[in-house]
Amino acid sequence: MVKTLTPIKPSLAVKLGPLTLKNPVITASGTFGYGEEYSKYFDLSLLGGITTKGLSLKPMQGNPPPRLCETPSGMLNAIGLQNVGVDEFIEKKLPFLAGFDTKVIANIFGNTVEEYEAVTARLDRAKGVHAIEVNISCPNVKNGGMAFGTDLEATYDVIKAVRNATSLPVIAKLSPNVTDVVPFADRAAHAGADALSLINTLLGMAIDIKSRKPKIANITGGLSGPAIRPVAVRIVWQVYRAVGLPIIGMGGIMDASDALEFMLAGATAVAAGTANFVNPLAPVEIIAGIERYLIENGIDHARHIIGQVQA
């Protein structure tokens, strides 16, 4: 009688500095609400982590509509970082997430270093937050409105302030709207970041040729979806080779094949964003697909494929 060997179930656990995820798949900020909105589709405990909508010191209404438009292989958004504010999040949103066995990553932003610091301090005291993701694509109102993420020293200053305000892992979410992301990744590392999120949206614009007006009220917005994936993969690969921090890869990940591409380029974890609008089950399907790939290729741990592109 011939015995059939049962494939060994691989480990999907990965580490983002001091933060351990049960699997490498998380949700991208701004695409998954505060988690509750998607909980009717699947058990959130299946996820490696959930990244919240961006949180500010005070509630924000965001930009006027229209705020979204579809583009070839992607979408433009200019939501304007609408959110309930950090205090209401802690009081009314965080308790719901505490009911699930997954890591909660709080995405934060501000218009001054002091605002970033204040939001961080509140979250540092909140039970159930496991890491802080710092969106540095916001305008620095004390420095003429230039985005923190397009100025090397501003990048350093805001990450350093967040690092000093919390004992939680700090993840710097970097902007691709610069000539070279590597120096910004390096400054974030020197400021104390534990990991990097790559990439935030690319700045884009779309025009209605009939009305001759921009398709979104804010005129420009963030481009996401499969259209930006090759750019994001390239940036992950460049930063992985140059900076010694774990990376959360994001930008047009729609299925497991896309996620594996990012991991081979150097991402330790991956975030599904625009995919959530197309297929609410995308994150759990990506998890299953990564596990299937590891089994089919005889790989016993997800960490063994990180950065293994033959280039």
C-alpha positions as CSV (number, residue, x, y, z in Angstrom):
1,M,0.0,0.0,0.0
2,V,1.4,3.4,-1.1
3,K,1.2,6.1,1.5
4,T,0.4,9.6,0.4
5,L,2.4,12.3,2.2
6,T,0.4,15.1,3.6
7,P,1.8,18.5,2.8
8,I,3.2,20.2,5.9
9,K,1.2,23.2,6.8
10,P,3.5,26.2,6.5
11,S,3.8,29.0,9.0
12,L,2.5,32.3,7.8
13,A,3.6,34.4,10.8
14,V,5.8,37.4,10.1
15,K,7.5,40.0,12.2
16,L,7.4,43.8,11.6
17,G,10.1,44.7,14.1
18,P,8.6,44.0,17.5
19,L,5.1,43.4,16.0
20,T,4.2,39.8,15.2
21,L,1.4,39.1,12.7
22,K,-0.2,35.7,12.4
23,N,-0.1,36.1,8.7
24,P,1.3,38.8,6.3
25,V,-2.0,40.2,5.1
26,I,-3.4,43.4,6.6
27,T,-5.9,46.0,5.3
28,A,-4.7,49.4,4.0
29,S,-5.8,52.5,5.8
30,G,-8.8,54.3,4.3
31,T,-10.1,51.2,2.5
32,F,-11.5,49.2,5.4
33,G,-13.2,51.8,7.5
34,Y,-12.8,51.0,11.2
35,G,-13.2,47.3,10.6
36,E,-16.8,47.0,11.6
37,E,-18.0,47.8,8.1
38,Y,-16.4,44.6,6.7
39,S,-17.1,42.3,9.7
40,K,-20.3,41.0,8.1
41,Y,-18.3,39.5,5.2
42,F,-15.8,37.4,7.2
43,D,-14.3,36.9,10.6
44,L,-11.8,39.7,11.1
45,S,-9.7,37.4,13.3
46,L,-8.5,35.7,10.0
47,L,-6.5,38.8,9.2
48,G,-2.9,39.4,10.2
49,G,-3.9,43.0,11.0
50,I,-6.3,45.8,10.4
51,T,-5.1,49.4,9.7
52,T,-7.7,52.0,10.6
53,K,-8.8,55.0,8.7
54,G,-6.5,57.9,9.3
55,L,-7.0,59.5,12.7
56,S,-6.6,63.2,13.5
57,L,-6.6,65.1,16.8
58,K,-10.1,66.5,16.0
59,P,-12.9,65.0,13.8
60,M,-12.7,66.0,10.1
61,Q,-15.5,66.2,7.5
62,G,-13.2,65.7,4.6
63,N,-13.5,67.2,1.1
64,P,-16.7,68.1,-0.8
65,P,-18.0,65.5,-3.3
66,P,-17.4,64.2,-5.8
67,R,-14.5,62.5,-4.0
68,L,-13.9,59.3,-6.0
69,C,-13.7,58.4,-9.7
70,E,-12.7,55.3,-11.6
71,T,-9.6,55.4,-13.8
72,P,-8.1,52.8,-16.1
73,S,-7.0,49.9,-13.8
74,G,-7.5,52.0,-10.7
75,M,-9.2,54.9,-9.0
76,L,-8.6,58.5,-7.8
77,N,-9.7,59.6,-4.4
78,A,-9.7,62.8,-2.5
79,I,-11.7,61.9,0.6
80,G,-9.8,64.5,2.5
81,L,-9.0,62.2,5.5
82,Q,-12.6,62.3,6.9
83,N,-12.6,60.6,10.3
84,V,-14.2,60.6,13.7
85,G,-11.2,61.9,15.5
86,V,-8.9,60.0,17.8
87,D,-10.9,60.4,21.0
88,E,-14.2,59.0,19.5
89,F,-12.2,56.2,17.9
90,I,-10.8,55.1,21.2
91,E,-14.2,55.4,22.9
92,K,-16.5,54.0,20.2
93,K,-14.6,52.1,17.5
94,L,-11.7,50.4,19.3
95,P,-13.8,48.3,21.7
96,F,-15.4,46.6,18.7
97,L,-12.0,45.7,17.3
98,A,-10.9,44.3,20.7
99,G,-13.3,41.4,20.1
100,F,-11.1,40.0,17.4
101,D,-7.8,38.1,17.5
102,T,-5.9,40.4,15.1
103,K,-3.5,43.3,15.4
104,V,-4.9,46.8,15.2
105,I,-2.6,49.3,13.5
106,A,-3.8,52.9,14.1
107,N,-3.0,55.2,11.1
108,I,-2.5,58.8,12.2
109,F,-1.9,62.2,10.6
110,G,-1.6,65.9,11.5
111,N,-0.7,69.3,10.1
112,T,2.0,70.0,12.7
113,V,4.5,67.8,14.5
114,E,2.7,68.7,17.7
115,E,-0.6,67.2,16.4
116,Y,1.1,64.0,15.4
117,E,2.6,63.8,18.9
118,A,-0.7,64.5,20.6
119,V,-2.6,61.8,18.6
120,T,0.1,59.3,19.3
121,A,0.1,60.0,23.0
122,R,-3.7,59.3,23.2
123,L,-3.3,56.0,21.3
124,D,-0.3,55.0,23.4
125,R,-2.6,54.9,26.4
126,A,-5.4,53.1,24.6
127,K,-5.8,49.3,25.2
128,G,-6.1,47.3,22.0
129,V,-3.8,49.4,19.7
130,H,-0.8,47.3,18.6
131,A,1.1,49.8,16.4
132,I,1.1,53.3,15.0
133,E,1.2,53.9,11.2
134,V,2.3,57.5,10.4
135,N,0.9,59.1,7.3
136,I,3.4,61.8,6.4
137,S,1.7,62.9,3.2
138,C,0.0,65.8,5.0
139,P,0.9,69.5,4.6
140,N,3.1,71.0,7.3
141,V,1.2,74.2,8.0
142,K,4.2,75.6,9.9
143,N,6.4,75.2,6.8
144,G,4.5,76.7,4.0
145,G,2.2,73.7,3.4
146,M,4.9,71.4,2.0
147,A,4.0,67.8,2.8
148,F,6.0,66.2,5.6
149,G,6.8,63.3,3.3
150,T,8.4,65.4,0.6
151,D,11.0,67.0,3.0
152,L,13.7,64.9,4.5
153,E,14.1,66.8,7.7
154,A,10.3,67.1,8.2
155,T,10.1,63.3,7.7
156,Y,12.7,62.9,10.4
157,D,11.1,65.3,12.8
158,V,7.6,63.9,12.7
159,I,8.8,60.2,13.0
160,K,11.1,61.2,15.8
161,A,8.2,63.0,17.6
162,V,5.9,59.9,17.3
163,R,8.7,57.6,18.4
164,N,9.3,59.7,21.5
165,A,5.5,59.7,22.3
166,T,4.9,56.0,22.3
167,S,6.3,52.6,23.2
168,L,4.3,51.0,20.4
169,P,5.9,49.9,17.1
170,V,6.1,52.9,14.7
171,I,5.4,52.3,11.0
172,A,6.3,55.2,8.6
173,K,4.0,55.4,5.6
174,L,6.1,57.0,2.9
175,S,5.0,59.1,-0.1
176,P,6.0,58.0,-3.6
177,N,5.7,61.6,-4.9
178,V,9.4,62.3,-4.6
179,T,12.3,61.7,-6.9
180,D,13.8,58.9,-4.7
181,V,12.1,57.2,-1.8
182,V,15.2,55.6,-0.4
183,P,16.6,58.7,1.4
184,F,13.2,59.2,3.0
185,A,13.2,55.6,4.2
186,D,16.7,56.1,5.6
187,R,15.6,59.2,7.5
188,A,12.6,57.4,8.9
189,A,14.8,54.6,10.1
190,H,17.2,57.0,11.8
191,A,14.3,58.7,13.5
192,G,13.2,55.4,15.1
193,A,10.7,53.8,12.8
194,D,10.3,50.1,13.3
195,A,8.9,49.4,9.8
196,L,7.9,51.1,6.6
197,S,4.6,51.1,4.5
198,L,5.3,51.4,0.8
199,I,3.6,53.0,-1.0
200,N,1.0,55.7,-0.4
201,T,-1.0,56.8,-3.4
202,L,0.4,58.6,-6.4
203,L,-0.8,62.1,-7.1
204,G,-3.2,62.1,-10.1
205,M,-5.9,64.0,-12.0
206,A,-8.8,63.2,-14.3
207,I,-10.9,65.5,-16.4
208,D,-14.4,65.1,-17.8
209,I,-14.1,66.2,-21.4
210,K,-17.8,67.0,-21.8
211,S,-17.9,69.4,-18.8
212,R,-14.2,70.3,-19.1
213,K,-14.0,70.1,-15.3
214,P,-12.0,67.8,-13.0
215,K,-13.8,64.6,-12.1
216,I,-13.2,65.2,-8.4
217,A,-13.9,68.4,-6.6
218,N,-10.5,68.6,-5.1
219,I,-9.0,68.7,-8.7
220,T,-6.2,66.2,-7.8
221,G,-6.3,63.1,-5.8
222,G,-4.5,59.9,-4.9
223,L,-4.2,57.2,-7.5
224,S,-4.5,53.6,-6.3
225,G,-5.2,50.2,-7.8
226,P,-3.4,47.9,-10.2
227,A,-2.2,50.8,-12.3
228,I,0.4,51.7,-9.7
229,R,1.5,48.2,-8.8
230,P,4.7,48.1,-10.9
231,V,5.8,51.4,-9.4
232,A,5.1,50.2,-5.9
233,V,6.9,46.9,-6.4
234,R,9.9,48.8,-7.8
235,I,10.0,51.0,-4.8
236,V,9.7,48.1,-2.3
237,W,12.6,46.4,-4.1
238,Q,14.8,49.5,-4.0
239,V,14.1,50.3,-0.3
240,Y,14.5,46.6,0.7
241,R,18.1,46.5,-0.7
242,A,19.0,49.9,0.9
243,V,17.4,50.2,4.3
244,G,17.3,47.5,7.0
245,L,13.7,47.8,8.1
246,P,10.7,45.4,7.4
247,I,8.3,46.7,4.8
248,I,4.5,46.5,4.4
249,G,4.0,46.4,0.6
250,M,0.9,48.0,-0.9
251,G,-0.3,49.4,-4.2
252,G,-2.7,47.6,-6.4
253,I,-2.7,44.2,-4.6
254,M,-5.8,42.4,-5.9
255,D,-5.0,38.8,-5.3
256,A,-2.4,36.4,-3.9
257,S,-0.2,36.6,-7.0
258,D,0.1,40.3,-6.5
259,A,0.9,39.9,-2.9
260,L,3.6,37.3,-3.6
261,E,5.2,39.7,-6.1
262,F,5.6,42.3,-3.3
263,M,7.0,39.7,-0.9
264,L,9.5,38.5,-3.4
265,A,10.6,42.1,-4.0
266,G,11.2,42.5,-0.2
267,A,7.9,43.1,1.6
268,T,7.5,41.3,4.9
269,A,3.8,41.9,4.9
270,V,1.2,43.2,2.4
271,A,-1.8,45.4,2.6
272,A,-5.0,45.1,0.5
273,G,-6.6,48.5,-0.3
274,T,-8.5,49.2,-3.5
275,A,-9.2,45.5,-3.7
276,N,-11.6,45.8,-0.7
277,F,-14.0,47.9,-2.8
278,V,-14.0,45.4,-5.6
279,N,-14.1,42.2,-3.6
280,P,-14.7,42.4,0.2
281,L,-13.3,38.9,0.6
282,A,-10.0,39.8,-1.1
283,P,-7.9,39.8,2.1
284,V,-8.9,36.3,3.2
285,E,-8.5,35.0,-0.4
286,I,-5.0,36.5,-0.5
287,I,-4.1,34.7,2.8
288,A,-5.3,31.4,1.4
289,G,-3.5,32.0,-1.9
290,I,-0.2,32.7,-0.1
291,E,-0.5,29.5,2.0
292,R,-1.3,27.5,-1.2
293,Y,1.8,28.9,-2.9
294,L,4.0,27.9,0.0
295,I,2.6,24.4,0.1
296,E,2.9,23.9,-3.7
297,N,6.5,25.0,-3.6
298,G,7.5,23.1,-0.5
299,I,8.3,26.2,1.6
300,D,7.7,25.9,5.3
301,H,7.6,29.5,6.3
302,A,6.5,32.8,4.7
303,R,9.7,34.5,5.7
304,H,11.6,32.3,3.3
305,I,10.2,34.1,0.2
306,I,10.9,37.7,1.4
307,G,13.3,39.4,-1.0
308,Q,13.9,36.2,-3.0
309,V,13.5,37.7,-6.4
310,Q,16.3,36.5,-8.7
311,A,17.4,39.9,-10.0
